[in-house]
Amino acid sequence: MFDNAEYATRWQRRLKWYAEQDVLPPADGGGRNGVLVWTSDEHGVNEPEWRALAQLILRATAIRRPRPVPTKQTAATRPRPPENS
């Protein structure tokens, strides 16, 4: 997307606005009003990297995966016989 000049200009404008609000990226130590985080899936989703970033920002020792939601078990239904034509 950064090869699109209009997109790159808007992105730079947004970064400046966040900096003015004292919301800074982790590389800058964050800001008084928050930490600016963004991800890219340009080369595919990198879940381990994103998880590590979340741990850094949240100062968590671990980010757990949500528990799977149990599925409702229902009785099997018998297939209907074909209708006579």
KALIN-V907341 format. One record per helix or strand. SS is the DSSP state (h for helix, s for strand). FROM is the first residue (numbers start at 1). TO is the last residue. If there is no record, write none. Layout:
BEGIN
ss = {SS & SS}
from = {FROM & FROM}
to = {TO & TO}
END
This chain:
BEGIN
ss = {h & s & h & s & s & h}
from = {5 & 24 & 26 & 31 & 34 & 47}
to = {20 & 25 & 28 & 31 & 36 & 58}
END
